[in-house]
């Protein structure tokens, strides 16, 4: 039997009523009950003493008490099949897959009483001013890549590329690749445009695939008053997408929080499904995106979507590709990084020898050659490697004399960039 301070206080007031030192009306007011309830309490006190003031449910087993069998089953699932799941995610899986409908707070109490610690510990965050969401879906997209051991500690890390809509928090693109690189960003953009449309702007960090971070200026760039964009930057310009560069991780907090959630929930789901490779993970990603958006997306302030459909006649494959300048030799062939692309005669058996052509490698690895916006040659696919900006300098001249894209593979990985020295851009190499 547990007697509370309230029960002791009521006992004292009712004793004063019995001793006629206090009226029942005054006692009711001090106890915070009605006069009729005070009469009931007085009768119960007269009949049973202080025990009559206790709540009638004391000592009874609660009707909603968790059975020992159910508690044991929940703990077994928590320690075995769902060991990587946080409290909320574990609660969802119990409802969805195990037909166990318990609240998150109940699950949390069961786990903590058993000594199971929370998956992540929350620490106090520094103050940052909140940026209001855009009012319409498609006005702003945030994208990034996250290298992580997505398939568990026993599998080499890979990179998840993801894009999220700012207005709704909807995951609009997700896939796995080996590393974060230009190809990955272009492929992510292709998927977003195919499934949703062209966003008005993209909020992004200063990764070297997205922004020129070097101080190299060619003569043409100096005359134009701006540096040429990266391959991804050129694609954004061609599509009329405004790039917005964040200066701190907190500035793109929504996509940072997205990856925290993905590293928590997606890793747990991949482990639950027994997925250990990129191919199967990309197949599962579509299912996960639908479930994620159903739970976490919100309605935009305005229902009118700002996603823009590609204009009729736009060659999206050409826009979302790697562009290089190339010269056609006297034998009507382009030689580029060990490959030779023969160009057939033009109209009237015209020769293309000596012209400057536009050479593009598409996202599937195949090659196309354009002259005055006309396709004049193609070549089979080969491995895509990260384009690297080369800088050549003449002796005695401190400013860069030339700046151009070259096709160069890293010694470590065909899809990764190489650092040329302290303070230089990742992916830039200096040619003397």
C-alpha positions as a Markdown table, in Angstrom:
| # | Residue | x | y | z |
|---|---|---|---|---|
| 1 | Unk | 0.0 | 0.0 | 0.0 |
| 2 | Unk | 1.4 | 3.4 | -1.0 |
| 3 | Unk | 0.1 | 6.5 | 0.7 |
| 4 | Unk | 0.7 | 9.7 | -1.2 |
| 5 | Unk | 1.2 | 13.2 | 0.2 |
| 6 | Unk | -2.3 | 14.1 | -1.2 |
| 7 | Unk | -3.8 | 11.3 | 0.8 |
| 8 | Unk | -2.0 | 12.5 | 4.0 |
| 9 | Unk | -3.3 | 16.0 | 3.4 |
| 10 | Unk | -6.9 | 14.8 | 3.0 |
| 11 | Unk | -6.6 | 12.7 | 6.1 |
| 12 | Unk | -5.5 | 15.8 | 8.0 |
| 13 | Unk | -8.3 | 18.0 | 6.7 |
| 14 | Unk | -11.0 | 15.4 | 7.4 |
| 15 | Unk | -9.7 | 14.9 | 11.0 |
| 16 | Unk | -10.1 | 18.6 | 11.5 |
| 17 | Unk | -13.7 | 18.3 | 10.2 |
| 18 | Unk | -14.4 | 15.5 | 12.7 |
| 19 | Unk | -12.9 | 17.6 | 15.5 |
| 20 | Unk | -15.1 | 20.5 | 14.3 |
| 21 | Unk | -12.2 | 22.7 | 13.7 |
| 22 | Unk | -13.1 | 23.1 | 10.1 |
| 23 | Unk | -16.3 | 22.9 | 8.1 |
| 24 | Unk | -16.8 | 20.4 | 5.4 |
| 25 | Unk | -17.3 | 23.2 | 2.9 |
| 26 | Unk | -13.9 | 24.7 | 3.8 |
| 27 | Unk | -12.2 | 21.3 | 3.7 |
| 28 | Unk | -13.7 | 20.6 | 0.2 |
| 29 | Unk | -12.3 | 23.9 | -1.0 |
| 30 | Unk | -8.8 | 23.1 | 0.3 |
| 31 | Unk | -8.9 | 19.6 | -1.1 |
| 32 | Unk | -9.9 | 21.0 | -4.5 |
| 33 | Unk | -13.0 | 18.8 | -4.8 |
| 34 | Unk | -16.8 | 19.5 | -4.9 |
| 35 | Unk | -18.9 | 19.4 | -1.7 |
| 36 | Unk | -20.6 | 16.2 | -2.8 |
| 37 | Unk | -17.2 | 14.5 | -3.3 |
| 38 | Unk | -16.0 | 15.8 | 0.1 |
| 39 | Unk | -19.1 | 14.1 | 1.7 |
| 40 | Unk | -18.2 | 10.8 | 0.0 |
| 41 | Unk | -14.6 | 11.1 | 1.2 |
| 42 | Unk | -15.7 | 11.8 | 4.7 |
| 43 | Unk | -18.0 | 8.7 | 4.8 |
| 44 | Unk | -15.2 | 6.5 | 3.4 |
| 45 | Unk | -12.9 | 7.9 | 6.0 |
| 46 | Unk | -15.4 | 7.3 | 8.7 |
| 47 | Unk | -15.8 | 3.6 | 7.6 |
| 48 | Unk | -12.3 | 2.6 | 6.7 |
| 49 | Unk | -9.9 | 5.3 | 8.1 |
| 50 | Unk | -7.1 | 6.5 | 5.8 |
| 51 | Unk | -7.4 | 3.4 | 3.7 |
| 52 | Unk | -10.7 | 4.7 | 2.5 |
| 53 | Unk | -9.0 | 7.7 | 1.0 |
| 54 | Unk | -6.7 | 5.6 | -1.3 |
| 55 | Unk | -7.4 | 5.1 | -5.0 |
| 56 | Unk | -9.5 | 2.0 | -5.6 |
| 57 | Unk | -7.1 | 0.7 | -8.3 |
| 58 | Unk | -4.2 | 0.4 | -5.8 |
| 59 | Unk | -2.8 | -3.2 | -5.8 |
| 60 | Unk | -4.7 | -4.2 | -8.9 |
| 61 | Unk | -3.0 | -5.5 | -12.0 |
| 62 | Unk | -3.4 | -3.0 | -14.8 |
| 63 | Unk | -5.7 | -4.2 | -17.6 |
| 64 | Unk | -3.1 | -3.1 | -20.2 |
| 65 | Unk | -0.1 | -4.6 | -18.5 |
| 66 | Unk | 2.3 | -6.3 | -21.0 |
| 67 | Unk | 2.4 | -10.1 | -20.6 |
| 68 | Unk | 5.7 | -11.7 | -19.8 |
| 69 | Unk | 5.5 | -13.8 | -23.1 |
| 70 | Unk | 5.0 | -10.7 | -25.2 |
| 71 | Unk | 7.8 | -8.8 | -23.4 |
| 72 | Unk | 10.2 | -11.7 | -24.0 |
| 73 | Unk | 9.3 | -11.9 | -27.7 |
| 74 | Unk | 9.9 | -8.2 | -28.2 |
| 75 | Unk | 13.3 | -8.4 | -26.5 |
| 76 | Unk | 14.3 | -11.4 | -28.5 |
| 77 | Unk | 13.4 | -9.6 | -31.8 |
| 78 | Unk | 15.2 | -6.5 | -30.6 |
| 79 | Unk | 18.4 | -8.4 | -29.8 |
| 80 | Unk | 18.4 | -10.6 | -32.9 |
| 81 | Unk | 16.5 | -9.7 | -36.1 |
| 82 | Unk | 16.1 | -6.0 | -35.4 |
| 83 | Unk | 19.3 | -5.3 | -33.5 |
| 84 | Unk | 20.3 | -2.4 | -35.8 |
| 85 | Unk | 17.0 | -0.6 | -35.6 |
| 86 | Unk | 16.3 | 2.5 | -33.5 |
| 87 | Unk | 13.3 | 2.7 | -31.2 |
| 88 | Unk | 10.9 | 4.3 | -33.6 |
| 89 | Unk | 12.0 | 2.2 | -36.6 |
| 90 | Unk | 11.7 | -1.0 | -34.5 |
| 91 | Unk | 8.2 | 0.0 | -33.4 |
| 92 | Unk | 7.2 | 0.4 | -37.0 |
| 93 | Unk | 8.6 | -3.0 | -38.0 |
| 94 | Unk | 6.8 | -4.7 | -35.1 |
| 95 | Unk | 3.5 | -3.3 | -36.3 |
| 96 | Unk | 4.2 | -3.9 | -40.0 |
| 97 | Unk | 5.9 | -7.3 | -40.0 |
| 98 | Unk | 5.3 | -9.0 | -36.6 |
| 99 | Unk | 1.7 | -7.9 | -35.9 |
| 100 | Unk | 2.7 | -6.4 | -32.5 |
| 101 | Unk | 1.0 | -3.1 | -31.9 |
| 102 | Unk | 2.9 | -1.4 | -29.1 |
| 103 | Unk | 3.7 | 2.3 | -28.7 |
| 104 | Unk | 7.2 | 3.7 | -29.2 |
| 105 | Unk | 7.3 | 4.7 | -25.5 |
| 106 | Unk | 6.5 | 1.2 | -24.4 |
| 107 | Unk | 9.2 | -0.2 | -26.6 |
| 108 | Unk | 11.7 | 2.4 | -25.3 |
| 109 | Unk | 11.0 | 1.5 | -21.7 |
| 110 | Unk | 11.3 | -2.3 | -22.4 |
| 111 | Unk | 14.7 | -1.8 | -24.1 |
| 112 | Unk | 16.1 | 0.6 | -21.5 |
| 113 | Unk | 15.0 | -1.6 | -18.6 |
| 114 | Unk | 16.8 | -4.5 | -20.4 |
| 115 | Unk | 20.0 | -2.3 | -20.7 |
| 116 | Unk | 19.7 | -1.8 | -24.5 |
| 117 | Unk | 21.1 | 1.6 | -25.1 |
| 118 | Unk | 19.7 | 4.0 | -27.7 |
| 119 | Unk | 21.3 | 3.7 | -31.2 |
| 120 | Unk | 22.5 | 7.2 | -31.3 |
| 121 | Unk | 23.0 | 9.8 | -28.5 |
| 122 | Unk | 21.7 | 13.2 | -29.1 |
| 123 | Unk | 23.9 | 16.1 | -28.2 |
| 124 | Unk | 23.1 | 19.8 | -27.9 |
| 125 | Unk | 23.3 | 21.6 | -31.2 |
| 126 | Unk | 24.7 | 24.9 | -31.9 |
| 127 | Unk | 22.3 | 27.7 | -32.8 |
| 128 | Unk | 21.6 | 28.2 | -36.5 |
| 129 | Unk | 18.9 | 30.3 | -37.9 |
| 130 | Unk | 16.2 | 28.2 | -39.6 |
| 131 | Unk | 15.7 | 28.7 | -43.3 |
| 132 | Unk | 12.0 | 28.6 | -44.3 |
| 133 | Unk | 11.1 | 25.9 | -46.8 |
| 134 | Unk | 10.3 | 26.9 | -50.4 |
| 135 | Unk | 6.6 | 27.3 | -50.9 |
| 136 | Unk | 6.3 | 25.0 | -54.0 |
| 137 | Unk | 7.7 | 21.6 | -54.8 |
| 138 | Unk | 10.4 | 21.8 | -57.5 |
| 139 | Unk | 11.5 | 25.4 | -56.6 |
| 140 | Unk | 14.7 | 24.0 | -54.9 |
| 141 | Unk | 16.3 | 20.7 | -54.7 |
| 142 | Unk | 19.2 | 19.7 | -52.4 |
| 143 | Unk | 21.6 | 16.9 | -53.4 |
| 144 | Unk | 24.7 | 15.3 | -52.0 |
| 145 | Unk | 26.7 | 12.1 | -51.8 |
| 146 | Unk | 27.4 | 10.1 | -48.7 |
| 147 | Unk | 30.4 | 7.6 | -48.5 |
| 148 | Unk | 29.5 | 5.1 | -45.9 |
| 149 | Unk | 29.6 | 1.4 | -45.1 |
| 150 | Unk | 26.0 | 0.9 | -46.2 |
| 151 | Unk | 26.1 | -2.9 | -46.3 |
| 152 | Unk | 27.7 | -3.4 | -42.9 |
| 153 | Unk | 31.2 | -3.3 | -41.3 |
| 154 | Unk | 32.4 | -6.3 | -43.3 |
| 155 | Unk | 31.7 | -4.8 | -46.7 |
| 156 | Unk | 33.8 | -2.0 | -48.3 |
| 157 | Unk | 32.2 | 1.4 | -48.2 |
| 158 | Unk | 30.4 | 2.9 | -51.2 |
| 159 | Unk | 28.5 | 6.1 | -51.9 |
| 160 | Unk | 24.8 | 6.8 | -51.8 |
| 161 | Unk | 23.7 | 9.7 | -54.0 |
| 162 | Unk | 20.4 | 11.4 | -52.9 |
| 163 | Unk | 18.3 | 14.4 | -53.8 |
| 164 | Unk | 15.5 | 15.9 | -51.7 |
| 165 | Unk | 12.9 | 18.5 | -52.5 |
| 166 | Unk | 13.1 | 21.5 | -50.2 |
| 167 | Unk | 9.4 | 22.3 | -50.0 |
| 168 | Unk | 8.2 | 18.8 | -49.1 |
| 169 | Unk | 11.2 | 16.9 | -47.8 |
| 170 | Unk | 10.4 | 14.3 | -50.4 |
| 171 | Unk | 13.2 | 12.0 | -51.5 |
| 172 | Unk | 13.3 | 12.5 | -55.3 |
| 173 | Unk | 16.4 | 10.5 | -56.2 |
| 174 | Unk | 18.4 | 7.8 | -54.5 |
| 175 | Unk | 21.0 | 5.3 | -55.9 |
| 176 | Unk | 24.3 | 3.7 | -54.9 |
| 177 | Unk | 27.6 | 4.0 | -56.7 |
| 178 | Unk | 31.2 | 3.4 | -56.0 |
| 179 | Unk | 32.3 | 7.0 | -55.3 |
| 180 | Unk | 30.9 | 10.6 | -55.4 |
| 181 | Unk | 31.9 | 12.0 | -58.7 |
| 182 | Unk | 30.7 | 13.9 | -61.8 |
| 183 | Unk | 29.1 | 10.9 | -63.4 |
| 184 | Unk | 27.2 | 10.2 | -60.1 |
| 185 | Unk | 25.8 | 13.8 | -60.0 |
| 186 | Unk | 24.8 | 13.7 | -63.7 |
| 187 | Unk | 23.2 | 10.3 | -63.3 |
| 188 | Unk | 21.3 | 11.5 | -60.3 |
| 189 | Unk | 20.1 | 14.6 | -62.2 |
| 190 | Unk | 19.0 | 12.4 | -65.1 |
| 191 | Unk | 16.9 | 10.3 | -62.8 |
| 192 | Unk | 15.3 | 13.3 | -61.1 |
| 193 | Unk | 14.4 | 14.9 | -64.4 |
| 194 | Unk | 13.0 | 11.6 | -65.8 |
| 195 | Unk | 10.8 | 11.0 | -62.7 |
| 196 | Unk | 9.8 | 14.5 | -61.7 |
| 197 | Unk | 11.1 | 17.3 | -64.0 |
| 198 | Unk | 13.7 | 20.1 | -63.9 |
| 199 | Unk | 14.1 | 22.0 | -60.6 |
| 200 | Unk | 14.4 | 25.7 | -60.6 |
| 201 | Unk | 17.5 | 25.7 | -58.4 |
| 202 | Unk | 19.8 | 23.2 | -56.6 |
| 203 | Unk | 21.4 | 23.8 | -53.2 |
| 204 | Unk | 24.7 | 22.1 | -53.0 |
| 205 | Unk | 28.1 | 22.0 | -51.4 |
| 206 | Unk | 31.5 | 23.0 | -53.0 |
| 207 | Unk | 32.5 | 19.5 | -54.1 |
| 208 | Unk | 35.0 | 19.7 | -57.0 |
| 209 | Unk | 32.5 | 18.0 | -59.3 |
| 210 | Unk | 30.1 | 20.9 | -58.7 |
| 211 | Unk | 32.3 | 24.0 | -58.3 |
| 212 | Unk | 35.6 | 25.2 | -59.6 |
| 213 | Unk | 37.8 | 25.6 | -56.6 |
| 214 | Unk | 41.1 | 26.3 | -58.4 |
| 215 | Unk | 42.7 | 29.7 | -59.3 |
| 216 | Unk | 43.5 | 28.8 | -62.8 |
| 217 | Unk | 42.3 | 31.2 | -65.5 |
| 218 | Unk | 42.7 | 30.7 | -69.2 |
| 219 | Unk | 43.0 | 33.7 | -71.6 |
| 220 | Unk | 39.5 | 33.0 | -72.8 |
| 221 | Unk | 38.2 | 32.9 | -69.2 |
| 222 | Unk | 40.0 | 36.2 | -68.4 |
| 223 | Unk | 38.4 | 37.9 | -71.4 |
| 224 | Unk | 35.0 | 36.5 | -70.5 |
| 225 | Unk | 35.4 | 37.5 | -66.8 |
| 226 | Unk | 34.5 | 34.1 | -65.4 |
| 227 | Unk | 35.9 | 30.6 | -65.1 |
| 228 | Unk | 34.3 | 27.8 | -67.1 |
| 229 | Unk | 32.0 | 25.7 | -65.0 |
| 230 | Unk | 32.6 | 22.0 | -64.2 |
| 231 | Unk | 31.0 | 19.4 | -66.3 |
| 232 | Unk | 28.1 | 19.2 | -63.9 |
| 233 | Unk | 27.9 | 23.0 | -63.7 |
| 234 | Unk | 27.8 | 23.2 | -67.5 |
| 235 | Unk | 24.8 | 20.8 | -67.5 |
| 236 | Unk | 23.0 | 22.9 | -64.9 |
| 237 | Unk | 23.6 | 26.0 | -67.1 |
| 238 | Unk | 22.3 | 24.3 | -70.2 |
| 239 | Unk | 19.1 | 23.3 | -68.3 |
| 240 | Unk | 18.6 | 26.7 | -66.7 |
| 241 | Unk | 19.0 | 25.5 | -63.2 |
| 242 | Unk | 20.4 | 28.0 | -60.7 |
| 243 | Unk | 23.2 | 26.5 | -58.6 |
| 244 | Unk | 23.3 | 27.8 | -54.9 |
| 245 | Unk | 26.5 | 26.9 | -53.0 |
| 246 | Unk | 26.4 | 26.4 | -49.3 |
| 247 | Unk | 29.3 | 27.6 | -47.1 |
| 248 | Unk | 28.6 | 25.4 | -44.1 |
| 249 | Unk | 27.1 | 21.9 | -43.6 |
| 250 | Unk | 24.4 | 23.5 | -41.5 |
| 251 | Unk | 23.3 | 25.7 | -44.5 |
| 252 | Unk | 22.2 | 22.5 | -46.3 |
| 253 | Unk | 20.9 | 21.0 | -43.1 |
| 254 | Unk | 17.9 | 19.2 | -44.7 |
| 255 | Unk | 20.1 | 17.0 | -46.9 |
| 256 | Unk | 22.5 | 16.5 | -44.0 |
| 257 | Unk | 19.7 | 15.3 | -41.8 |
| 258 | Unk | 18.4 | 13.1 | -44.7 |
| 259 | Unk | 21.7 | 11.2 | -44.7 |
| 260 | Unk | 21.6 | 10.8 | -40.9 |
| 261 | Unk | 18.2 | 9.2 | -41.3 |
| 262 | Unk | 19.3 | 7.1 | -44.2 |
| 263 | Unk | 22.4 | 5.8 | -42.4 |
| 264 | Unk | 20.1 | 4.8 | -39.6 |
| 265 | Unk | 17.1 | 3.4 | -41.3 |
| 266 | Unk | 18.3 | 2.4 | -44.7 |
| 267 | Unk | 21.4 | 0.5 | -43.3 |
| 268 | Unk | 19.0 | -1.4 | -41.0 |
| 269 | Unk | 16.7 | -2.3 | -43.8 |
| 270 | Unk | 19.5 | -3.4 | -46.1 |
| 271 | Unk | 20.8 | -5.6 | -43.4 |
| 272 | Unk | 17.3 | -7.0 | -42.7 |
| 273 | Unk | 16.8 | -7.8 | -46.4 |
| 274 | Unk | 20.3 | -9.4 | -46.6 |
| 275 | Unk | 21.5 | -6.9 | -49.3 |
| 276 | Unk | 25.3 | -6.7 | -49.6 |
| 277 | Unk | 25.9 | -5.2 | -53.1 |
| 278 | Unk | 25.2 | -2.1 | -55.1 |
| 279 | Unk | 23.1 | -3.8 | -57.7 |
| 280 | Unk | 20.6 | -5.3 | -55.3 |
| 281 | Unk | 20.6 | -2.1 | -53.2 |
| 282 | Unk | 19.6 | 0.0 | -56.2 |
| 283 | Unk | 16.7 | -2.4 | -56.9 |
| 284 | Unk | 15.5 | -2.0 | -53.3 |
| 285 | Unk | 16.0 | 1.8 | -53.3 |
| 286 | Unk | 12.7 | 2.4 | -55.2 |
| 287 | Unk | 10.7 | 0.5 | -52.5 |
| 288 | Unk | 12.5 | 2.4 | -49.7 |
| 289 | Unk | 11.9 | 5.8 | -51.4 |
| 290 | Unk | 8.2 | 5.2 | -51.5 |
| 291 | Unk | 8.1 | 4.2 | -47.8 |
| 292 | Unk | 10.4 | 7.1 | -46.8 |
| 293 | Unk | 8.2 | 9.7 | -48.5 |
| 294 | Unk | 5.0 | 8.2 | -47.1 |
| 295 | Unk | 6.4 | 8.7 | -43.5 |
| 296 | Unk | 8.5 | 11.8 | -43.7 |
| 297 | Unk | 7.4 | 14.1 | -46.6 |
| 298 | Unk | 5.1 | 17.1 | -45.8 |
| 299 | Unk | 2.7 | 19.0 | -47.9 |
| 300 | Unk | 4.0 | 22.1 | -49.7 |
| 301 | Unk | 2.6 | 25.5 | -48.8 |
| 302 | Unk | 1.3 | 25.8 | -52.3 |
| 303 | Unk | -0.1 | 22.9 | -54.3 |
| 304 | Unk | 1.1 | 24.2 | -57.7 |
| 305 | Unk | 4.3 | 22.3 | -58.6 |
| 306 | Unk | 7.3 | 24.1 | -60.0 |
| 307 | Unk | 8.9 | 21.1 | -61.6 |
| 308 | Unk | 9.6 | 22.0 | -65.3 |
| 309 | Unk | 9.3 | 19.5 | -68.1 |
| 310 | Unk | 12.2 | 19.4 | -70.6 |
| 311 | Unk | 11.4 | 21.4 | -73.7 |
| 312 | Unk | 10.5 | 19.5 | -76.8 |
| 313 | Unk | 13.5 | 18.6 | -78.9 |
| 314 | Unk | 16.0 | 18.8 | -75.9 |
| 315 | Unk | 18.6 | 16.1 | -76.2 |
| 316 | Unk | 18.9 | 15.3 | -72.5 |
| 317 | Unk | 21.5 | 12.6 | -73.2 |
| 318 | Unk | 23.8 | 15.2 | -74.8 |
| 319 | Unk | 23.3 | 17.8 | -72.1 |
| 320 | Unk | 24.0 | 15.3 | -69.3 |
| 321 | Unk | 27.3 | 14.0 | -70.6 |
| 322 | Unk | 31.0 | 14.8 | -70.5 |
| 323 | Unk | 32.1 | 17.4 | -73.1 |
| 324 | Unk | 35.6 | 17.7 | -74.5 |
| 325 | Unk | 37.1 | 19.8 | -77.3 |
| 326 | Unk | 38.7 | 17.7 | -80.0 |
| 327 | Unk | 40.4 | 18.3 | -83.3 |
| 328 | Unk | 39.8 | 16.1 | -86.4 |
| 329 | Unk | 43.1 | 14.9 | -87.9 |
| 330 | Unk | 44.0 | 14.8 | -91.6 |
| 331 | Unk | 42.8 | 11.2 | -91.7 |
| 332 | Unk | 39.3 | 12.3 | -90.6 |
| 333 | Unk | 39.7 | 10.6 | -87.2 |
| 334 | Unk | 39.7 | 11.9 | -83.6 |
| 335 | Unk | 42.4 | 10.4 | -81.3 |
| 336 | Unk | 41.5 | 10.9 | -77.6 |
| 337 | Unk | 43.0 | 9.0 | -74.6 |
| 338 | Unk | 43.9 | 5.9 | -76.6 |
| 339 | Unk | 40.6 | 5.7 | -78.6 |
| 340 | Unk | 40.2 | 6.5 | -82.3 |
| 341 | Unk | 36.9 | 7.7 | -83.6 |
| 342 | Unk | 36.6 | 7.5 | -87.4 |
| 343 | Unk | 34.4 | 10.1 | -89.0 |
| 344 | Unk | 32.5 | 9.2 | -92.2 |
| 345 | Unk | 32.4 | 11.6 | -95.1 |
| 346 | Unk | 29.9 | 14.4 | -94.9 |
| 347 | Unk | 27.3 | 15.5 | -97.5 |
| 348 | Unk | 28.9 | 15.5 | -100.9 |
| 349 | Unk | 31.8 | 13.4 | -99.5 |
| 350 | Unk | 32.9 | 16.4 | -97.5 |
| 351 | Unk | 36.0 | 16.0 | -95.4 |
| 352 | Unk | 36.0 | 17.1 | -91.7 |
| 353 | Unk | 39.8 | 17.2 | -91.5 |
| 354 | Unk | 41.1 | 20.1 | -89.3 |
| 355 | Unk | 37.8 | 21.1 | -87.8 |
| 356 | Unk | 37.2 | 21.7 | -84.0 |
| 357 | Unk | 34.5 | 19.2 | -83.0 |
| 358 | Unk | 32.5 | 18.7 | -79.8 |
| 359 | Unk | 33.3 | 15.3 | -78.3 |
| 360 | Unk | 30.9 | 13.9 | -75.7 |
| 361 | Unk | 30.9 | 10.8 | -73.6 |
| 362 | Unk | 27.4 | 9.8 | -72.6 |
| 363 | Unk | 26.5 | 8.4 | -69.2 |
| 364 | Unk | 26.4 | 4.9 | -70.6 |
| 365 | Unk | 30.1 | 5.3 | -71.7 |
| 366 | Unk | 29.4 | 5.6 | -75.4 |
| 367 | Unk | 30.9 | 8.5 | -77.5 |
| 368 | Unk | 29.3 | 11.0 | -79.8 |
| 369 | Unk | 31.0 | 13.7 | -82.0 |
| 370 | Unk | 29.1 | 16.8 | -83.0 |
| 371 | Unk | 29.8 | 19.5 | -85.4 |
| 372 | Unk | 27.6 | 22.6 | -85.6 |
| 373 | Unk | 25.0 | 20.7 | -83.5 |
| 374 | Unk | 24.9 | 17.8 | -85.9 |
| 375 | Unk | 25.9 | 14.3 | -84.9 |
| 376 | Unk | 28.7 | 13.2 | -87.3 |
| 377 | Unk | 30.2 | 10.1 | -85.5 |
| 378 | Unk | 29.7 | 7.7 | -82.7 |
| 379 | Unk | 31.9 | 5.1 | -80.9 |
| 380 | Unk | 31.2 | 2.2 | -78.6 |
| 381 | Unk | 31.2 | 2.6 | -74.9 |
| 382 | Unk | 34.2 | 2.3 | -72.6 |
| 383 | Unk | 34.8 | 2.9 | -68.9 |
| 384 | Unk | 34.0 | 6.4 | -67.7 |
| 385 | Unk | 36.7 | 8.1 | -65.6 |
| 386 | Unk | 36.5 | 11.4 | -63.8 |
| 387 | Unk | 37.5 | 14.4 | -66.0 |
| 388 | Unk | 40.4 | 16.3 | -64.6 |
| 389 | Unk | 41.2 | 20.0 | -65.2 |
| 390 | Unk | 44.8 | 20.4 | -66.3 |
| 391 | Unk | 46.7 | 23.6 | -65.9 |
| 392 | Unk | 49.7 | 24.4 | -68.0 |
| 393 | Unk | 52.1 | 27.3 | -67.1 |
| 394 | Unk | 54.8 | 29.0 | -69.2 |
| 395 | Unk | 58.1 | 29.7 | -67.6 |
| 396 | Unk | 58.3 | 33.2 | -66.1 |
| 397 | Unk | 54.5 | 33.6 | -66.2 |
| 398 | Unk | 52.7 | 33.2 | -62.8 |
| 399 | Unk | 49.2 | 33.3 | -64.2 |
| 400 | Unk | 47.8 | 30.2 | -65.8 |
| 401 | Unk | 48.3 | 30.3 | -69.6 |
| 402 | Unk | 45.8 | 27.6 | -70.4 |
| 403 | Unk | 42.9 | 25.8 | -68.7 |
| 404 | Unk | 41.3 | 22.8 | -70.3 |
| 405 | Unk | 39.6 | 19.5 | -69.5 |
| 406 | Unk | 41.6 | 16.3 | -70.0 |
| 407 | Unk | 40.6 | 12.7 | -69.7 |
| 408 | Unk | 42.7 | 11.1 | -66.9 |
| 409 | Unk | 42.2 | 8.2 | -64.6 |
| 410 | Unk | 43.3 | 8.1 | -61.0 |
| 411 | Unk | 45.8 | 5.5 | -60.0 |
| 412 | Unk | 43.5 | 4.4 | -57.1 |
| 413 | Unk | 40.1 | 4.2 | -58.9 |
| 414 | Unk | 38.8 | 4.8 | -62.4 |
| 415 | Unk | 36.0 | 6.9 | -61.0 |
| 416 | Unk | 37.8 | 9.0 | -58.4 |
| 417 | Unk | 39.7 | 12.2 | -58.5 |
| 418 | Unk | 43.4 | 12.9 | -57.8 |
| 419 | Unk | 44.8 | 15.6 | -55.6 |
| 420 | Unk | 47.7 | 17.4 | -57.1 |
| 421 | Unk | 49.2 | 19.1 | -54.0 |
| 422 | Unk | 48.4 | 21.0 | -50.8 |
| 423 | Unk | 45.7 | 23.5 | -51.3 |
| 424 | Unk | 44.8 | 22.5 | -54.8 |
| 425 | Unk | 41.4 | 21.3 | -56.1 |
| 426 | Unk | 40.6 | 17.7 | -55.8 |
| 427 | Unk | 40.8 | 16.4 | -59.3 |
| 428 | Unk | 43.2 | 19.1 | -60.6 |
| 429 | Unk | 46.7 | 18.2 | -61.8 |
| 430 | Unk | 49.3 | 20.7 | -62.8 |
| 431 | Unk | 51.1 | 20.1 | -66.1 |
| 432 | Unk | 54.4 | 22.0 | -66.5 |
